[in-house]
Amino acid sequence: MSEHQSALLLRKQLADLNRNAVEGFSAGLIDESDIYKWEVLIIGPPDTVYEGGFFKAHLYFPVEYPLRPPRMKFITEIWHPNIDKNGDVCISILHEPGDDKWGYEKASERWLPVHTAETILISVISLLADPNDESPANVDAAKEWRENYPEFKRKVARCVRKSQEESM
């Protein structure tokens, strides 16, 4: 797929998201002149420890999209087993397509060209509600989630408060 085709596809996906809003997030461009760099605002899902939070993240799409996955990075501080301390999201559907050389993931769990910005964001919201502590990007958060949940909740609550203050 040429750069032009991927840009057209991304413009269509962004227009669709803005026309038919999906509960839990909003999306736009970081810079109006670059369709490959999106800014998203994820609202902490109800009935989770992230409820009430406003978490800003960036999606960076490669020119080979949809044949290759974007990268996603939280800009707002967030404490989560599958988001590393730099904010990079570690979720199977954002991993390069094909077999996992370490054998942790099936090819069907990894990036597939049928995924869209919407399916990625819905998957990340789902990940907030239900972390995968078997394959953590933030080992400390995963250990805390398993072994000291009250402390995990306290750290998340601090991130939620900070995200609320930053969004004002």
Secondary structure, 3 states (H helix, E strand, C coil): CCHHHHHHHHHHHHHHHHHCCCCCEEEEECCCCCCCEEEEEEECCCCCCCCCCEEEEEEECCCCCCCCCCEEEECCCCCECCECCCCEECCHHHCCCCCCCCCCCCHHHCCCCCCCHHHHHHHHHHHHHCCCCCCCCCHHHHHHHHHCHHHHHHHHHHHHHHHHHHHC
